Amino acid sequence: MLYIIALLLALTFLVLGIVKFKIHPFFVLLLAAIGYGFLVGMDVSLIISSINDGFGGIMGKIGLIIFFGVVIGTVLEKSGGALVIANAILKQIGEKSIHLAMMLTGYVLSIPVFADSAFLMMNSLNKALSHKAKVSYAGTTAALALGLTATHVMVPPTPGPIAAAGILDAQLGSVVGWGILVSLLSLGTCYLFAKRVASKIKIPYRLETIENPTHLPKLWKSLLSIIVPIFLIVVKSIFDYPGFGLTESALYPLVAFLGTPMIALLIGVALTLLLPEKLDEKIYAASGWLGDALKLAAPILLITGAGGIFGKVLQNSGMAEVITNSLSDINIGLLFPFLLAACLKTTQGSSTVALITTASIVAPILPALGLDAPFMKTMTVLAIGAGSAVVSHANDSFFWVFTELTGMNIRQGNQIQTVGTLVFGLTAICIILLISQIMAG
């Protein structure tokens, strides 16, 4: 009982620290981990070693992966490559299917580019196309936002899913493959919500003049930095699959090297350097695009490291054995990480923090939940992702980007963004549970 009470107190402190007192999540996670350690009677030396091992271990595993993912997104955005991809998707699907076009555009852009940035980038184009196609701006905005949310919480190399996969030791290629499938299927109900429900809400808007950049990269160049790393990671996963016997192949050493997530994403970074008109200090200097990427990545890296500390303290405290005994007769499985992530998302606002914190708490108790098999680790990452989408409201920075840019009031934001993320999260967890049952059978 002491362990459970200590964990609940730590989670309460976590939520209050972030939401009420606006303390940076890194410090709240660190202090929560230390406080939990003292509450359950851990030795001071064990707490200190847990902090060092937790932070160093997780940074060694996924720190560079997260940073390289942020670099790819930053260069794509600043070079105009993301805009080129968006325009190509819209052109292929056509203005008659504007809801689908905006949803899929958001879906693709949110893999390399942060959801907030992608929404800022796409809003003017979305407004103009909605006006031209004579469809509801609220409906197309809902479609865009939910497309952005889907990959933001489920598909690496987005930082949150990468961090969760690293913490849970889930195979990244498997998370990518299943994440794409689950998130795409989950968007079915979101599409209906955007077209049939959100479209009924009327929002007055003013068209803005869009200045076309003087230089935009080619589409094939823009896609390379997204497609090549994902392709390499997935190919390595195929080679590693036990049933195929490909690990004895002469190609395996090369595939294993190139498909290692860190190397694959480093290749993606190199490919983004094809996008700018010329390589100069504006790109690679500390004050240039790569410097901007480092500034964006730093908070995520620190939060991820603090999540690793929290998880290591929980692991070294013996929490796993306590939870194993407590849950031995309860078959809650994937619902536990989903509900925990949903609680954290709803109370403190950040999907990334919800993903990392939930993964850190769940990692030591995977055997107790029956989720320690490789496939179930993948499903756990996705269940956490589904929960981390539920729900976006007033304490979520994206909620304010969404409402302020579109001119929606709080009530309209809740009707569209809050309800929409609830629809996505519930649909996703149902699909995850169904897939898990089918694969188990």
C-alpha positions as CSV (number, residue, x, y, z in Angstrom):
1,M,0.0,0.0,0.0
2,L,2.9,2.4,0.8
3,Y,4.2,2.0,-2.8
4,I,0.8,2.8,-4.3
5,I,0.2,5.8,-2.1
6,A,3.8,7.1,-2.9
7,L,3.1,6.7,-6.6
8,L,-0.3,8.5,-6.3
9,L,1.4,11.3,-4.4
10,A,4.2,11.6,-7.0
11,L,1.6,11.7,-9.8
12,T,-0.4,14.3,-8.0
13,F,2.7,16.4,-7.5
14,L,3.5,16.0,-11.2
15,V,0.1,17.2,-12.3
16,L,-0.1,20.1,-9.8
17,G,3.5,21.2,-10.6
18,I,2.9,21.4,-14.3
19,V,-0.7,22.6,-14.4
20,K,-1.1,24.8,-11.4
21,F,2.4,26.1,-10.7
22,K,3.6,26.1,-14.3
23,I,7.0,24.4,-13.4
24,H,8.9,22.9,-16.3
25,P,8.1,19.2,-16.6
26,F,11.8,18.3,-16.3
27,F,12.1,19.6,-12.8
28,V,8.7,18.2,-11.8
29,L,9.6,14.7,-13.0
30,L,13.0,14.8,-11.3
31,L,11.6,16.0,-8.0
32,A,8.7,13.5,-8.2
33,A,11.2,10.7,-8.7
34,I,13.4,11.8,-5.8
35,G,10.4,12.3,-3.5
36,Y,8.9,8.9,-4.4
37,G,12.3,7.3,-3.6
38,F,12.4,8.8,-0.2
39,L,8.7,8.0,0.5
40,V,9.2,4.3,-0.1
41,G,12.5,4.2,1.9
42,M,15.1,3.8,-0.8
43,D,18.7,4.3,0.2
44,V,20.2,7.6,-0.8
45,S,22.9,5.9,-2.9
46,L,20.3,3.9,-4.8
47,I,18.3,7.1,-5.5
48,I,21.4,8.8,-6.9
49,S,22.4,5.8,-9.0
50,S,18.9,5.5,-10.3
51,I,19.0,9.2,-11.4
52,N,22.3,8.7,-13.2
53,D,21.4,5.4,-14.8
54,G,17.9,6.5,-15.7
55,F,19.0,9.7,-17.4
56,G,22.2,8.3,-19.0
57,G,20.5,5.1,-20.1
58,I,17.6,6.7,-21.9
59,M,19.8,9.5,-23.5
60,G,22.2,6.9,-24.8
61,K,19.4,4.9,-26.3
62,I,17.2,7.6,-27.9
63,G,18.7,11.1,-27.3
64,L,20.3,11.4,-30.8
65,I,17.3,9.8,-32.5
66,I,15.0,12.5,-31.0
67,F,17.4,15.3,-32.0
68,F,17.9,14.0,-35.6
69,G,14.1,13.8,-35.9
70,V,13.7,17.4,-34.8
71,V,16.5,18.5,-37.3
72,I,14.7,16.8,-40.2
73,G,11.4,18.6,-39.3
74,T,13.1,22.0,-38.8
75,V,14.9,21.9,-42.2
76,L,11.8,20.6,-44.0
77,E,9.7,23.5,-42.6
78,K,12.2,26.3,-43.1
79,S,13.3,25.2,-46.6
80,G,9.7,25.0,-47.8
81,G,9.9,21.3,-48.3
82,A,6.9,20.7,-46.0
83,L,4.9,23.1,-48.0
84,V,5.8,21.4,-51.2
85,I,4.6,18.0,-49.8
86,A,1.4,19.6,-48.6
87,N,0.7,21.1,-52.0
88,A,1.4,17.8,-53.8
89,I,-1.1,16.0,-51.5
90,L,-3.7,18.6,-52.1
91,K,-3.2,18.5,-55.9
92,Q,-3.5,14.7,-56.0
93,I,-6.6,14.4,-53.9
94,G,-8.3,17.5,-55.3
95,E,-10.4,20.3,-53.9
96,K,-13.6,18.3,-54.0
97,S,-12.2,16.1,-51.3
98,I,-10.9,18.9,-49.3
99,H,-11.5,17.3,-45.9
100,L,-9.6,14.2,-46.9
101,A,-6.9,16.3,-48.5
102,M,-6.4,18.4,-45.3
103,M,-6.5,15.3,-43.0
104,L,-3.8,13.4,-45.0
105,T,-1.7,16.5,-45.4
106,G,-1.7,16.9,-41.7
107,Y,-1.0,13.2,-41.2
108,V,2.1,13.3,-43.4
109,L,3.4,16.7,-42.2
110,S,3.2,15.8,-38.5
111,I,5.7,12.9,-38.9
112,P,8.7,15.2,-39.3
113,V,7.2,18.6,-38.2
114,F,5.8,19.5,-34.8
115,A,2.0,19.6,-34.9
116,D,1.9,23.3,-33.7
117,S,4.3,24.3,-36.5
118,A,2.6,22.3,-39.2
119,F,-0.8,23.8,-38.2
120,L,0.7,27.3,-38.4
121,M,2.2,26.5,-41.8
122,M,-1.1,25.0,-43.2
123,N,-3.7,27.3,-41.8
124,S,-3.6,30.0,-44.5
125,L,-3.7,27.4,-47.2
126,N,-6.5,25.6,-45.5
127,K,-8.5,28.8,-45.2
128,A,-8.0,29.7,-48.9
129,L,-8.9,26.2,-50.2
130,S,-12.0,26.0,-47.9
131,H,-13.2,29.3,-49.3
132,K,-12.5,28.3,-52.9
133,A,-14.2,24.9,-52.5
134,K,-17.1,26.5,-50.7
135,V,-16.9,24.1,-47.7
136,S,-17.0,24.7,-44.0
137,Y,-13.7,26.1,-42.7
138,A,-14.5,24.5,-39.3
139,G,-14.8,21.1,-40.9
140,T,-11.5,21.3,-42.8
141,T,-9.7,22.7,-39.8
142,A,-10.9,19.8,-37.7
143,A,-9.7,17.4,-40.4
144,L,-6.3,19.0,-40.5
145,A,-5.9,19.1,-36.7
146,L,-6.9,15.4,-36.3
147,G,-4.6,14.3,-39.1
148,L,-1.8,16.2,-37.3
149,T,-2.7,14.6,-34.0
150,A,-2.7,11.0,-35.4
151,T,1.0,10.8,-36.3
152,H,2.1,13.2,-33.5
153,V,1.1,10.6,-30.9
154,M,1.7,7.3,-32.8
155,V,4.3,7.4,-35.6
156,P,8.1,7.8,-35.2
157,P,10.2,9.7,-35.8
158,T,7.9,12.1,-33.9
159,P,9.7,12.5,-30.6
160,G,6.9,11.3,-28.2
161,P,6.4,7.9,-29.8
162,I,10.2,7.5,-30.3
163,A,10.7,8.2,-26.6
164,A,8.0,5.8,-25.5
165,A,9.3,3.0,-27.7
166,G,12.8,3.5,-26.3
167,I,11.7,3.5,-22.7
168,L,9.6,0.3,-23.2
169,D,12.3,-1.3,-25.4
170,A,9.8,-1.8,-28.2
171,Q,11.1,-2.5,-31.7
172,L,11.0,0.8,-33.6
173,G,10.2,-0.6,-37.0
174,S,7.3,-2.5,-35.5
175,V,6.0,0.7,-33.9
176,V,6.3,2.6,-37.2
177,G,4.4,-0.1,-39.2
178,W,1.6,-0.8,-36.7
179,G,1.5,2.9,-35.8
180,I,0.8,3.9,-39.4
181,L,-1.9,1.2,-39.7
182,V,-3.7,2.0,-36.4
183,S,-3.5,5.8,-36.8
184,L,-4.9,5.6,-40.4
185,L,-7.7,3.3,-39.4
186,S,-8.5,5.6,-36.5
187,L,-8.9,8.6,-38.8
188,G,-12.0,6.9,-40.4
189,T,-14.3,8.1,-37.5
190,C,-12.4,11.4,-37.4
191,Y,-13.1,12.0,-41.1
192,L,-16.8,11.5,-40.5
193,F,-16.7,13.7,-37.4
194,A,-15.0,16.5,-39.4
195,K,-17.3,16.3,-42.4
196,R,-20.6,15.6,-40.6
197,V,-20.3,17.3,-37.2
198,A,-17.6,19.9,-37.2
199,S,-18.7,21.3,-40.5
200,K,-22.0,22.4,-39.0
201,I,-20.1,25.0,-36.9
202,K,-19.9,28.4,-38.5
203,I,-16.7,30.4,-38.1
204,P,-16.2,33.9,-39.7
205,Y,-12.8,34.3,-41.2
206,R,-10.7,36.7,-43.3
207,L,-8.5,35.5,-46.1
208,E,-4.9,36.5,-45.9
209,T,-2.4,37.2,-48.7
210,I,0.0,34.3,-49.1
211,E,3.5,35.3,-50.4
212,N,5.1,32.5,-52.4
213,P,8.8,31.9,-51.5
214,T,11.2,32.6,-54.3
215,H,12.7,29.1,-54.0
216,L,11.0,25.8,-53.2
217,P,12.7,22.4,-53.3
218,K,11.6,19.6,-55.6
219,L,8.9,17.2,-54.3
220,W,11.2,14.1,-54.6
221,K,13.9,15.8,-52.6
222,S,11.4,16.9,-49.9
223,L,10.1,13.3,-49.5
224,L,13.5,11.7,-49.3
225,S,14.3,12.7,-45.7
226,I,11.0,11.2,-44.5
227,I,10.7,8.1,-46.7
228,V,14.4,6.9,-46.6
229,P,14.8,6.7,-42.8
230,I,11.4,4.9,-42.4
231,F,12.2,2.5,-45.2
232,L,15.6,1.6,-43.7
233,I,14.2,1.1,-40.2
234,V,11.3,-1.1,-41.6
235,V,13.7,-3.2,-43.8
236,K,15.9,-3.9,-40.7
237,S,12.8,-5.0,-38.8
238,I,11.9,-7.4,-41.7
239,F,15.5,-8.8,-41.7
240,D,15.4,-9.2,-37.8
241,Y,12.0,-11.1,-37.9
242,P,12.8,-14.6,-36.5
243,G,10.6,-16.5,-39.0
244,F,12.4,-15.1,-42.1
245,G,15.9,-16.3,-41.3
246,L,17.5,-13.3,-42.9
247,T,20.0,-12.6,-40.2
248,E,22.4,-15.0,-41.9
249,S,22.2,-13.1,-45.2
250,A,25.4,-11.4,-46.6
251,L,23.4,-8.2,-46.7
252,Y,22.4,-8.3,-43.0
253,P,25.4,-6.4,-41.6
254,L,24.8,-3.5,-44.0
255,V,21.0,-3.5,-43.4
256,A,21.5,-3.8,-39.6
257,F,23.8,-0.7,-39.7
258,L,21.8,1.5,-42.0
259,G,18.5,0.4,-40.4
260,T,19.6,1.3,-36.9
261,P,17.3,4.2,-36.0
262,M,20.1,6.6,-35.1
263,I,21.9,6.0,-38.4
264,A,18.7,6.0,-40.5
265,L,17.7,9.4,-39.1
266,L,21.2,10.7,-39.5
267,I,20.9,9.8,-43.2
268,G,17.6,11.7,-43.2
269,V,19.4,14.7,-41.8
270,A,22.0,14.5,-44.5
271,L,19.2,14.3,-47.1
272,T,17.5,17.4,-45.8
273,L,20.6,19.4,-46.7
274,L,19.7,18.9,-50.4
275,L,16.7,21.1,-49.8
276,P,18.1,24.7,-49.2
277,E,19.1,26.7,-52.3
278,K,22.6,26.9,-50.9
279,L,24.4,25.6,-47.8
280,D,25.7,28.5,-45.7
281,E,25.8,29.8,-42.1
282,K,22.1,30.4,-42.3
283,I,21.7,26.5,-42.3
284,Y,24.5,25.0,-40.3
285,A,25.7,27.7,-37.8
286,A,24.7,27.7,-34.2
287,S,22.4,30.7,-34.9
288,G,21.1,29.0,-38.1
289,W,18.5,26.2,-38.8
290,L,20.5,23.5,-37.0
291,G,20.9,25.8,-34.0
292,D,17.1,26.4,-34.0
293,A,16.6,22.6,-34.1
294,L,18.8,22.2,-31.1
295,K,16.7,24.7,-29.2
296,L,13.5,22.9,-30.1
297,A,15.0,19.5,-29.2
298,A,16.5,20.5,-25.8
299,P,13.2,20.6,-23.8
300,I,12.1,17.3,-25.2
301,L,15.4,15.6,-24.5
302,L,15.4,16.9,-20.9
303,I,11.8,15.7,-20.3
304,T,12.6,12.4,-21.9
305,G,15.7,12.1,-19.6
306,A,13.6,13.0,-16.5
307,G,11.1,10.3,-17.6
308,G,13.9,7.8,-17.7
309,I,14.9,8.8,-14.2
310,F,11.3,8.4,-12.9
311,G,11.1,5.0,-14.5
312,K,14.5,3.8,-13.1
313,V,13.5,5.0,-9.6
314,L,10.2,3.0,-9.9
315,Q,12.1,0.0,-11.2
316,N,14.8,0.0,-8.5
317,S,12.2,0.6,-5.7
318,G,10.6,-2.8,-6.3
319,M,7.3,-1.3,-7.6
320,A,7.1,-4.0,-10.3
321,E,6.7,-6.8,-7.7
322,V,4.1,-4.8,-5.8
323,I,2.1,-4.1,-8.9
324,T,2.5,-7.8,-10.0
325,N,0.9,-8.9,-6.8
326,S,-1.8,-6.3,-7.0
327,L,-2.8,-7.0,-10.6
328,S,-2.4,-10.7,-10.6
329,D,-6.1,-11.3,-10.6
330,I,-7.1,-8.3,-12.8
331,N,-6.9,-8.7,-16.6
332,I,-6.7,-5.0,-17.4
333,G,-3.8,-5.2,-20.0
334,L,-3.6,-2.4,-22.5
335,L,-6.3,-0.4,-20.9
336,F,-4.0,0.6,-18.0
337,P,-1.4,2.5,-20.1
338,F,-4.2,4.0,-22.2
339,L,-6.1,5.3,-19.2
340,L,-3.0,6.5,-17.4
341,A,-1.9,8.4,-20.5
342,A,-5.4,9.9,-20.9
343,C,-5.4,11.1,-17.3
344,L,-2.0,12.7,-17.7
345,K,-2.9,14.3,-21.0
346,T,-6.1,15.7,-19.7
347,T,-4.6,17.1,-16.5
348,Q,-1.4,18.6,-17.8
349,G,-1.9,19.2,-21.5
350,S,1.2,17.9,-23.3
351,S,0.9,14.7,-25.3
352,T,4.7,14.3,-25.3
353,V,4.9,14.5,-21.5
354,A,2.0,12.1,-21.2
355,L,3.7,9.6,-23.6
356,I,7.1,9.8,-21.8
357,T,5.7,9.8,-18.2
358,T,3.3,6.9,-18.9
359,A,6.0,4.8,-20.6
360,S,8.3,5.4,-17.7
361,I,5.7,4.3,-15.2
362,V,4.5,1.3,-17.2
363,A,8.0,0.0,-18.2
364,P,8.8,-1.8,-14.9
365,I,5.4,-3.4,-14.7
366,L,5.0,-4.7,-18.2
367,P,5.2,-8.4,-17.0
368,A,2.5,-7.8,-14.4
369,L,0.2,-6.4,-17.1
370,G,1.1,-9.3,-19.4
371,L,2.6,-6.8,-21.9
372,D,6.2,-7.9,-22.0
373,A,6.2,-9.8,-25.3
374,P,7.7,-7.9,-28.2
375,F,4.4,-7.5,-30.1
376,M,2.6,-6.3,-26.9
377,K,5.3,-3.8,-26.2
378,T,4.5,-2.3,-29.6
379,M,0.8,-2.3,-28.8
380,T,1.6,-0.7,-25.4
381,V,3.4,2.2,-27.1
382,L,0.3,2.7,-29.4
383,A,-2.1,2.4,-26.5
384,I,-0.1,5.1,-24.7
385,G,-0.2,7.2,-27.9
386,A,-4.0,6.8,-28.1
387,G,-4.4,7.9,-24.5
388,S,-2.0,10.9,-24.9
389,A,-4.5,12.3,-27.5
390,V,-7.4,12.3,-25.0
391,V,-8.3,15.1,-24.7
392,S,-6.9,18.4,-26.0
393,H,-8.4,21.4,-24.2
394,A,-7.5,24.7,-22.5
395,N,-4.2,23.4,-20.9
396,D,-2.8,22.2,-24.2
397,S,-0.7,24.7,-26.2
398,F,-2.0,23.2,-29.5
399,F,-5.6,24.0,-28.4
400,W,-4.7,27.7,-28.2
401,V,-2.8,27.6,-31.5
402,F,-5.9,25.9,-33.0
403,T,-8.4,28.5,-31.6
404,E,-6.4,31.7,-31.9
405,L,-5.4,31.1,-35.5
406,T,-8.9,30.2,-36.7
407,G,-10.8,32.8,-34.6
408,M,-12.8,30.2,-32.7
409,N,-14.0,30.9,-29.2
410,I,-13.4,28.4,-26.4
411,R,-16.8,26.8,-26.8
412,Q,-16.2,26.1,-30.5
413,G,-12.7,24.9,-29.7
414,N,-14.1,22.4,-27.3
415,Q,-16.8,21.3,-29.7
416,I,-14.2,20.6,-32.4
417,Q,-10.7,20.0,-31.0
418,T,-11.6,18.5,-27.6
419,V,-14.4,16.2,-28.9
420,G,-12.3,15.4,-32.0
421,T,-9.3,14.2,-30.0
422,L,-11.7,12.1,-27.8
423,V,-13.1,10.5,-31.0
424,F,-9.6,9.7,-32.2
425,G,-8.3,8.3,-28.9
426,L,-11.3,6.1,-28.3
427,T,-11.3,4.8,-31.9
428,A,-7.6,4.1,-31.7
429,I,-7.7,2.1,-28.4
430,C,-10.6,0.0,-29.8
431,I,-8.6,-0.8,-32.9
432,I,-5.5,-1.6,-30.8
433,L,-7.5,-4.0,-28.5
434,L,-9.1,-5.7,-31.6
435,I,-5.7,-6.2,-33.3
436,S,-4.2,-7.5,-30.1
437,Q,-7.0,-10.0,-29.7
438,I,-6.7,-11.2,-33.4
439,M,-2.9,-11.6,-33.1
440,A,-3.2,-13.4,-29.8
441,G,-5.8,-15.8,-31.3
